[in-house]
Amino acid sequence: MGLPDRFTPKFYKMGVRAREVAAVFVKHGFFWVAEALEVTRYFPRSLREKIVTTEDYKLPVAVRIRRVIEELGPTYIKAGQILSSRPDLIPPDILKELAKLQDDVPPFPYELVQDMIESELKTPMDRVFRSFARVPIASASIGQVHEAVLRNGLEVVVKVQRPDIEQMVFIDTDLMHAIATYAEKRFQWARLYNFVERVDEFTKTIRQEMDYTIEGQNADRLRRNFEDDDTIYVPEIFWDCTTRRVLTMEYIHGVKIKDKDKLLARGCDLTYLTEVIGNAYIKMILIDGFFHGDPHMGNIFVMDNQVVALIDFGMVGIVDPVMRRNMARYFIAIVNQDAEGLVEVLGEIATIDPGTDRAALVREVGRLMSKYSDVTIGQIKLDAIVLELFDLSMKHRITMPGEFTLMDKTLITLEGLGRHLDPDFDLIGTAEPAARMLLQRELDPRNFGREAVKAALDTRDLFTALPRRINKITRSLEQGRFQVRLDTEQYSESVKSAARRVSNSVNRLALAIVLAAVILLAGFQSRQNHFPHDMGPSDAFGHQN
């Protein structure tokens, strides 16, 4: 997918949005991005002098990046929040700033709330709700939350989507995709970092978040997974008054986990609560393979009898059986300080550049492990180990999959939450028994049957296809069409050079150059109100390699 046809409403809206985005980048002193992308001719000095102030240049780059994202609005804030979970891609100083991104925005008027609910539920509000609070208890970029009471007397919270948010997100993500596609065609380093794939993953994430029925389904699945556990509670979703844009959920009476003083005043055992929460998340990741991906302190409540309730199910992670086994091995390798084993697990989980010196990687991981050789498991901080491992990943060109980084971010957040309640909270120690149990279960001969059948089917397919493939190769040899592709030293050096260039760019503007690259379109739009009739988007962008 590229840019839409010229002179369509969609194309015009993307052009207008591109100009807005570019102006924000230049305003905060990022004109050098245009230089890096070799498109300075599309950005006249007269425009820059109008909008750039010298104060912007005095701020650290990381701070300016955060300000750019905040000014660009919901889509970019969500992109920044997701990038904040990628320490394998983003330098620490920028990660720190991205972690500060706030999604709080002024609420939209009650009249629009009422219009949205009645349009979605196709009935007057008073036929659904006995009462409905006019003032929201929370307001974010995608929607806001109101307290209400159903006609049957049940207390609920109702999440209502902003009326204009869907169109804005679609324009932003379409623009990102168009620019990523262009960048991959023009720049080798963009292809190395799979820009289009990364943008498409983000697009899928944010568009799913705008479908509240998906969040409701996530809640239902977690509720089923804990139906036999009386220590964890997941609120009920009321599907009769839930749609893509309206979510109605049971109201939770309780104390937020961050309010230590209130919990203590209620007689809560903080050590017990950390154990409950820690065990619940380890179960979700290693046993269920489906976990709540946003365990910050505002999303966890303590109800009567110290029952822990979870809310906000827009971000979840899915862990397939192979990744679960690898996560178990990951924990065991950390506990055993097994550098070789940890590198082996990383090789199974991540994509390692063919040119990476594996022996050097093992040595560096070994040095990292040796730092913890004289401490107990309980003294090991998972966040310190994970961040150092991600630093090594960047150095050795190892790319982690999104589900792994979401798991690590979730666990790091969980560890911080646990130690807020109990300074002696030991997440690694909590995970170890479950990890060992999972691996022992995998080694149980009774579980070999399914794997054996799969292996037999794979072997059958191999031997069925082998004669045909040999014949194909033989014919190619006879006809002189057989080709062997080799990675030459020259190609290897070009890849390394490209990787170094993009690494430098990422260190300067780790918000992913895809977002900055909208300057390509916007710079042109800044000079002309529309494309000439004889010029298409590719002409405006320049020649593509």
FENNOR-V849412 format. One record per residue. N is the residue number from 1. RES is the residue in one letter. PHI is phi in radians with two decimals (none if undefined). Layout:
{{N & RES & PHI} {N & RES & PHI}}
This chain:
{{1 & M & none} {2 & G & -2.01} {3 & L & -1.25} {4 & P & -1.24} {5 & D & -1.00} {6 & R & -1.08} {7 & F & 1.17} {8 & T & -1.51} {9 & P & -0.98} {10 & K & -1.11} {11 & F & -1.10} {12 & Y & -1.09} {13 & K & -1.11} {14 & M & -1.12} {15 & G & -1.14} {16 & V & -1.09} {17 & R & -1.14} {18 & A & -1.08} {19 & R & -1.12} {20 & E & -1.09} {21 & V & -1.11} {22 & A & -1.06} {23 & A & -1.06} {24 & V & -1.16} {25 & F & -1.05} {26 & V & -1.17} {27 & K & -0.96} {28 & H & -1.66} {29 & G & 1.46} {30 & F & -1.89} {31 & F & -1.13} {32 & W & -1.03} {33 & V & -1.09} {34 & A & -1.09} {35 & E & -1.15} {36 & A & -1.09} {37 & L & -1.59} {38 & E & 1.08} {39 & V & -2.27} {40 & T & -1.10} {41 & R & -1.12} {42 & Y & -1.59} {43 & F & -2.24} {44 & P & -1.12} {45 & R & -1.05} {46 & S & -1.03} {47 & L & -1.20} {48 & R & -1.10} {49 & E & -1.14} {50 & K & -1.33} {51 & I & -2.01} {52 & V & -1.68} {53 & T & -2.00} {54 & T & -1.15} {55 & E & -1.07} {56 & D & -1.04} {57 & Y & -1.28} {58 & K & -1.42} {59 & L & -1.47} {60 & P & -1.03} {61 & V & -0.98} {62 & A & -1.06} {63 & V & -1.16} {64 & R & -1.14} {65 & I & -1.07} {66 & R & -1.07} {67 & R & -1.16} {68 & V & -1.02} {69 & I & -1.09} {70 & E & -1.06} {71 & E & -1.26} {72 & L & -1.36} {73 & G & 1.73} {74 & P & -0.91} {75 & T & -1.09} {76 & Y & -1.32} {77 & I & -1.09} {78 & K & -1.10} {79 & A & -1.07} {80 & G & -1.13} {81 & Q & -1.13} {82 & I & -1.21} {83 & L & -1.10} {84 & S & -1.16} {85 & S & -1.70} {86 & R & -2.06} {87 & P & -1.14} {88 & D & -1.33} {89 & L & -2.01} {90 & I & -1.97} {91 & P & -1.10} {92 & P & -1.01} {93 & D & -1.13} {94 & I & -1.35} {95 & L & -0.98} {96 & K & -1.06} {97 & E & -1.25} {98 & L & -1.08} {99 & A & -1.15} {100 & K & -1.51} {101 & L & -1.03} {102 & Q & -1.94} {103 & D & -1.83} {104 & D & -1.46} {105 & V & -2.39} {106 & P & -1.05} {107 & P & -1.22} {108 & F & -1.61} {109 & P & -1.05} {110 & Y & -1.06} {111 & E & -1.06} {112 & L & -1.27} {113 & V & -1.06} {114 & Q & -1.08} {115 & D & -1.06} {116 & M & -1.12} {117 & I & -1.10} {118 & E & -1.20} {119 & S & -1.19} {120 & E & -1.30} {121 & L & -1.51} {122 & K & 1.01} {123 & T & -2.83} {124 & P & -1.05} {125 & M & -1.03} {126 & D & -1.23} {127 & R & -1.49} {128 & V & -1.87} {129 & F & -2.03} {130 & R & -1.25} {131 & S & -2.56} {132 & F & -2.60} {133 & A & -1.17} {134 & R & -1.27} {135 & V & -1.70} {136 & P & -1.25} {137 & I & -1.53} {138 & A & -2.74} {139 & S & -2.41} {140 & A & -2.27} {141 & S & -1.22} {142 & I & -1.62} {143 & G & -2.88} {144 & Q & -2.43} {145 & V & -2.07} {146 & H & -2.14} {147 & E & -1.43} {148 & A & -2.73} {149 & V & -2.25} {150 & L & -1.23} {151 & R & -1.05} {152 & N & -1.51} {153 & G & 1.65} {154 & L & -1.32} {155 & E & -1.42} {156 & V & -2.43} {157 & V & -2.04} {158 & V & -2.14} {159 & K & -1.67} {160 & V & -2.11} {161 & Q & -1.36} {162 & R & -1.12} {163 & P & -1.05} {164 & D & -1.81} {165 & I & -1.21} {166 & E & -1.10} {167 & Q & -1.10} {168 & M & -1.09} {169 & V & -1.13} {170 & F & -1.13} {171 & I & -1.13} {172 & D & -1.07} {173 & T & -1.26} {174 & D & -1.10} {175 & L & -1.15} {176 & M & -1.02} {177 & H & -1.13} {178 & A & -1.08} {179 & I & -1.21} {180 & A & -1.09} {181 & T & -1.08} {182 & Y & -1.08} {183 & A & -1.07} {184 & E & -1.15} {185 & K & -1.24} {186 & R & -1.65} {187 & F & -2.11} {188 & Q & -1.15} {189 & W & -1.14} {190 & A & -1.19} {191 & R & -1.20} {192 & L & -1.06} {193 & Y & -1.69} {194 & N & 0.87} {195 & F & -0.99} {196 & V & -1.08} {197 & E & -1.08} {198 & R & -1.16} {199 & V & -1.14} {200 & D & -1.14} {201 & E & -1.10} {202 & F & -1.11} {203 & T & -1.02} {204 & K & -1.07} {205 & T & -1.09} {206 & I & -1.26} {207 & R & -1.25} {208 & Q & -1.17} {209 & E & -1.12} {210 & M & -1.42} {211 & D & -1.74} {212 & Y & -1.19} {213 & T & -1.17} {214 & I & -1.18} {215 & E & -1.07} {216 & G & -1.10} {217 & Q & -1.13} {218 & N & -1.07} {219 & A & -1.09} {220 & D & -1.07} {221 & R & -1.16} {222 & L & -1.13} {223 & R & -1.05} {224 & R & -1.14} {225 & N & -1.15} {226 & F & -1.99} {227 & E & -1.15} {228 & D & -1.75} {229 & D & -1.99} {230 & D & -1.51} {231 & T & -1.71} {232 & I & -2.13} {233 & Y & -2.23} {234 & V & -2.05} {235 & P & -1.11} {236 & E & -1.43} {237 & I & -1.71} {238 & F & -1.73} {239 & W & -1.26} {240 & D & -1.14} {241 & C & -2.23} {242 & T & -2.26} {243 & T & -2.42} {244 & R & -1.06} {245 & R & -2.01} {246 & V & -2.35} {247 & L & -2.13} {248 & T & -2.02} {249 & M & -2.33} {250 & E & -0.94} {251 & Y & -1.34} {252 & I & -1.75} {253 & H & -1.63} {254 & G & 3.10} {255 & V & -1.92} {256 & K & -1.09} {257 & I & -1.10} {258 & K & -1.30} {259 & D & -1.51} {260 & K & -1.01} {261 & D & -1.09} {262 & K & -1.16} {263 & L & -1.12} {264 & L & -1.14} {265 & A & -1.10} {266 & R & -1.46} {267 & G & 1.44} {268 & C & -1.29} {269 & D & -1.63} {270 & L & -1.15} {271 & T & -1.11} {272 & Y & -1.08} {273 & L & -1.10} {274 & T & -1.13} {275 & E & -1.14} {276 & V & -1.08} {277 & I & -1.16} {278 & G & -1.06} {279 & N & -1.10} {280 & A & -1.11} {281 & Y & -1.25} {282 & I & -1.13} {283 & K & -1.07} {284 & M & -1.00} {285 & I & -1.38} {286 & L & -1.54} {287 & I & -1.78} {288 & D & -1.42} {289 & G & 1.25} {290 & F & -2.63} {291 & F & -2.33} {292 & H & -1.23} {293 & G & -1.66} {294 & D & -2.44} {295 & P & -1.49} {296 & H & -1.36} {297 & M & -1.19} {298 & G & -1.49} {299 & N & -1.85} {300 & I & -2.25} {301 & F & -2.09} {302 & V & -1.98} {303 & M & -1.64} {304 & D & -1.03} {305 & N & 1.07} {306 & Q & 1.04} {307 & V & -1.40} {308 & V & -1.65} {309 & A & -1.95} {310 & L & -1.89} {311 & I & -2.35} {312 & D & 1.16} {313 & F & -2.01} {314 & G & -1.24} {315 & M & -1.98} {316 & V & -2.30} {317 & G & -2.08} {318 & I & -2.03} {319 & V & -2.09} {320 & D & -1.31} {321 & P & -0.98} {322 & V & -1.14} {323 & M & -1.14} {324 & R & -1.08} {325 & R & -1.07} {326 & N & -1.18} {327 & M & -1.14} {328 & A & -1.08} {329 & R & -1.11} {330 & Y & -1.07} {331 & F & -1.10} {332 & I & -1.11} {333 & A & -1.11} {334 & I & -1.16} {335 & V & -1.05} {336 & N & -1.49} {337 & Q & 0.91} {338 & D & -1.76} {339 & A & -1.10} {340 & E & -1.07} {341 & G & -1.14} {342 & L & -1.17} {343 & V & -1.12} {344 & E & -1.09} {345 & V & -1.14} {346 & L & -1.04} {347 & G & -1.10} {348 & E & -1.36} {349 & I & -1.48} {350 & A & -1.83} {351 & T & -1.79} {352 & I & -1.80} {353 & D & -0.99} {354 & P & -0.99} {355 & G & -1.51} {356 & T & -1.17} {357 & D & -1.41} {358 & R & -1.09} {359 & A & -1.09} {360 & A & -1.15} {361 & L & -1.10} {362 & V & -1.07} {363 & R & -1.08} {364 & E & -1.20} {365 & V & -1.13} {366 & G & -1.07} {367 & R & -1.12} {368 & L & -1.09} {369 & M & -1.10} {370 & S & -1.14} {371 & K & -1.11} {372 & Y & -1.95} {373 & S & -1.22} {374 & D & -1.83} {375 & V & -2.10} {376 & T & -1.37} {377 & I & -1.01} {378 & G & -1.13} {379 & Q & -1.55} {380 & I & -1.41} {381 & K & -1.68} {382 & L & -1.05} {383 & D & -1.08} {384 & A & -1.13} {385 & I & -1.13} {386 & V & -1.09} {387 & L & -1.14} {388 & E & -1.19} {389 & L & -1.13} {390 & F & -1.21} {391 & D & -1.05} {392 & L & -1.13} {393 & S & -1.08} {394 & M & -1.10} {395 & K & -1.10} {396 & H & -1.75} {397 & R & 0.99} {398 & I & -1.91} {399 & T & -1.84} {400 & M & -1.51} {401 & P & -1.23} {402 & G & -1.02} {403 & E & -1.15} {404 & F & -1.24} {405 & T & -1.18} {406 & L & -1.15} {407 & M & -1.07} {408 & D & -1.12} {409 & K & -1.09} {410 & T & -1.07} {411 & L & -1.20} {412 & I & -1.13} {413 & T & -1.05} {414 & L & -1.11} {415 & E & -1.09} {416 & G & -1.09} {417 & L & -1.10} {418 & G & -1.08} {419 & R & -1.33} {420 & H & -1.13} {421 & L & -1.43} {422 & D & -2.47} {423 & P & -0.99} {424 & D & -1.63} {425 & F & -1.02} {426 & D & -2.12} {427 & L & -1.21} {428 & I & -1.11} {429 & G & -1.12} {430 & T & -1.15} {431 & A & -1.35} {432 & E & -1.00} {433 & P & -1.03} {434 & A & -1.14} {435 & A & -1.13} {436 & R & -1.15} {437 & M & -1.11} {438 & L & -1.10} {439 & L & -1.18} {440 & Q & -1.13} {441 & R & -1.14} {442 & E & -1.17} {443 & L & -1.53} {444 & D & -1.16} {445 & P & -0.95} {446 & R & -1.16} {447 & N & -1.67} {448 & F & -1.33} {449 & G & -0.97} {450 & R & -1.10} {451 & E & -1.15} {452 & A & -1.13} {453 & V & -1.09} {454 & K & -1.08} {455 & A & -1.10} {456 & A & -1.11} {457 & L & -1.14} {458 & D & -1.08} {459 & T & -1.13} {460 & R & -1.04} {461 & D & -1.09} {462 & L & -1.07} {463 & F & -1.24} {464 & T & -1.20} {465 & A & -1.47} {466 & L & -1.02} {467 & P & -1.02} {468 & R & -1.11} {469 & R & -1.18} {470 & I & -1.11} {471 & N & -1.06} {472 & K & -1.11} {473 & I & -1.12} {474 & T & -1.07} {475 & R & -1.09} {476 & S & -1.10} {477 & L & -1.11} {478 & E & -1.10} {479 & Q & -1.60} {480 & G & 1.23} {481 & R & -1.90} {482 & F & -1.35} {483 & Q & -2.12} {484 & V & -2.11} {485 & R & -1.76} {486 & L & -2.07} {487 & D & -1.45} {488 & T & -1.44} {489 & E & -1.10} {490 & Q & -1.10} {491 & Y & -1.11} {492 & S & -1.03} {493 & E & -1.16} {494 & S & -1.13} {495 & V & -1.12} {496 & K & -1.07} {497 & S & -1.10} {498 & A & -1.11} {499 & A & -1.10} {500 & R & -1.13} {501 & R & -1.10} {502 & V & -1.22} {503 & S & -1.08} {504 & N & -1.11} {505 & S & -1.12} {506 & V & -1.10} {507 & N & -1.12} {508 & R & -1.57} {509 & L & -2.49} {510 & A & -1.37} {511 & L & -1.14} {512 & A & 1.27} {513 & I & -1.13} {514 & V & -0.98} {515 & L & -1.16} {516 & A & -1.25} {517 & A & -1.18} {518 & V & -1.09} {519 & I & -1.01} {520 & L & -0.97} {521 & L & -1.33} {522 & A & -1.18} {523 & G & -1.05} {524 & F & -1.18} {525 & Q & -1.12} {526 & S & -1.19} {527 & R & -1.62} {528 & Q & -2.38} {529 & N & -1.30} {530 & H & -2.76} {531 & F & -1.27} {532 & P & -1.04} {533 & H & -1.10} {534 & D & -1.72} {535 & M & -2.21} {536 & G & -1.76} {537 & P & -0.97} {538 & S & -1.13} {539 & D & -1.18} {540 & A & -1.14} {541 & F & -1.27} {542 & G & 1.95} {543 & H & -1.25} {544 & Q & -1.81} {545 & N & -1.59}}
